Amino acid sequence: MSIVIEQPVEARLVAAAPRMPNIPATLHYDRRDPFAVRMTFPAPATLEGVEVCWTFSRELLAAGLKNAEGHGDVRVRPYGYDRTVLEFHAPEGTAVVHVRSGEVRRFLEATSELVPVGLEHLQLDLDHDLAELMRDAC
């Protein structure tokens, strides 16, 4: 059984220009980090010309489908019937993208099949992680 889910999505970058350009992005989920999801934008789609990856909680993404959620670097909220807005805040500025809500729901359903919501803690190997921390501290 796979331990990683990757789903390409089409994101629309909200900009000052009247036409919102489509940019590719990929949603990632790895059961070795069961509470987190990542959204990656390839180098050609970013202002810096390097791949950009944002990590945030799966719970935030799910909750943001229904209500405005998030107070930090990543914020998620519904937009109309079929869009979800993701805001990424960094010192260099803010990026706002729209993604089809159906794509987000399909991704979240796949992650829930891999690791059911509420059972994420069963994927963690706390003894191993603690041993790694202690090894690095020496």
C-alpha positions as CSV (number, residue, x, y, z in Angstrom):
1,M,0.0,0.0,0.0
2,S,1.3,3.4,-0.9
3,I,2.2,5.8,1.9
4,V,2.1,9.0,-0.2
5,I,-0.7,10.6,-2.1
6,E,0.1,13.3,-4.7
7,Q,-2.7,15.0,-6.6
8,P,-2.1,17.6,-9.3
9,V,-4.6,20.6,-9.1
10,E,-5.2,23.6,-11.2
11,A,-4.8,26.7,-9.1
12,R,-5.8,30.2,-10.3
13,L,-3.6,32.9,-9.0
14,V,-5.5,36.0,-7.8
15,A,-3.6,39.1,-9.1
16,A,-4.2,42.7,-9.7
17,A,-4.7,42.0,-13.4
18,P,-8.3,41.3,-14.5
19,R,-7.4,37.8,-15.8
20,M,-6.4,35.2,-13.2
21,P,-3.7,32.9,-14.7
22,N,-3.9,29.2,-14.1
23,I,-0.8,27.7,-12.4
24,P,-0.1,24.0,-11.7
25,A,0.2,22.9,-8.2
26,T,0.4,19.5,-6.4
27,L,-1.2,18.5,-3.1
28,H,0.8,15.9,-1.2
29,Y,0.1,13.7,1.8
30,D,2.5,11.3,3.5
31,R,1.2,9.0,6.2
32,R,4.6,9.3,7.9
33,D,3.6,12.9,8.7
34,P,-0.1,12.2,9.2
35,F,-1.3,15.5,10.4
36,A,0.2,17.6,7.5
37,V,-0.5,18.2,3.9
38,R,1.8,20.1,1.5
39,M,1.0,22.2,-1.6
40,T,3.8,22.6,-4.0
41,F,4.2,25.1,-6.8
42,P,6.8,24.4,-9.5
43,A,9.6,26.8,-10.2
44,P,8.1,28.3,-13.5
45,A,4.9,29.2,-11.6
46,T,6.7,31.3,-8.9
47,L,8.1,34.8,-8.9
48,E,11.4,33.6,-7.5
49,G,11.9,30.9,-10.1
50,V,12.3,28.1,-7.5
51,E,9.9,25.4,-6.4
52,V,7.8,26.6,-3.4
53,C,6.2,24.2,-0.9
54,W,3.8,25.2,1.9
55,T,3.0,22.7,4.7
56,F,-0.1,23.0,6.8
57,S,-2.6,20.8,8.6
58,R,-5.0,18.5,6.9
59,E,-7.5,19.6,9.5
60,L,-7.1,23.3,8.3
61,L,-7.7,22.3,4.7
62,A,-10.8,20.3,5.5
63,A,-12.3,23.0,7.8
64,G,-11.5,25.7,5.2
65,L,-13.9,24.0,2.7
66,K,-16.8,25.1,4.9
67,N,-15.7,28.2,6.8
68,A,-12.9,30.7,6.8
69,E,-10.0,29.1,8.8
70,G,-6.5,30.0,9.8
71,H,-4.8,32.9,11.5
72,G,-1.2,32.4,10.5
73,D,0.8,31.9,7.3
74,V,-1.9,29.8,5.7
75,R,-5.6,30.6,5.5
76,V,-8.3,28.7,3.8
77,R,-11.9,29.6,3.0
78,P,-14.8,28.7,0.7
79,Y,-15.4,31.0,-2.3
80,G,-18.8,30.5,-3.9
81,Y,-20.1,27.0,-4.6
82,D,-17.2,25.4,-6.3
83,R,-14.0,27.2,-5.2
84,T,-11.7,27.2,-2.2
85,V,-9.3,30.0,-1.6
86,L,-5.9,29.4,-0.1
87,E,-3.8,32.4,1.1
88,F,-0.1,32.0,1.7
89,H,1.4,34.8,3.8
90,A,5.2,35.3,3.8
91,P,7.5,38.3,4.6
92,E,7.9,38.8,0.8
93,G,4.2,39.1,0.3
94,T,0.9,37.2,0.0
95,A,-0.2,34.7,-2.6
96,V,-3.9,34.0,-3.0
97,V,-5.0,31.0,-5.2
98,H,-8.4,29.5,-6.0
99,V,-8.7,25.7,-6.3
100,R,-11.7,23.7,-7.3
101,S,-13.4,22.5,-4.1
102,G,-14.1,19.1,-5.7
103,E,-10.4,18.6,-6.3
104,V,-9.7,19.4,-2.6
105,R,-12.5,17.0,-1.5
106,R,-11.1,14.2,-3.6
107,F,-7.7,14.7,-2.2
108,L,-9.0,14.7,1.4
109,E,-11.0,11.6,0.7
110,A,-7.9,9.8,-0.5
111,T,-5.9,10.9,2.5
112,S,-8.7,9.6,4.8
113,E,-8.6,6.2,3.1
114,L,-4.9,6.1,3.8
115,V,-5.1,7.4,7.3
116,P,-8.6,7.9,8.8
117,V,-9.2,11.3,10.5
118,G,-8.8,10.9,14.2
119,L,-6.4,7.9,13.9
120,E,-3.3,9.9,12.8
121,H,-1.6,9.2,16.1
122,L,-1.4,5.5,15.2
123,Q,1.0,6.4,12.4
124,L,3.5,8.0,14.7
125,D,6.6,6.2,16.0
126,L,7.2,8.3,19.1
127,D,10.0,6.1,20.4
128,H,11.9,6.3,17.1
129,D,11.4,10.1,16.9
130,L,12.5,10.6,20.5
131,A,15.6,8.5,19.8
132,E,16.4,10.6,16.8
133,L,16.0,13.8,18.8
134,M,18.3,12.5,21.5
135,R,20.9,11.4,19.0
136,D,20.9,14.8,17.4
137,A,21.2,16.5,20.7
138,C,24.5,14.8,21.6
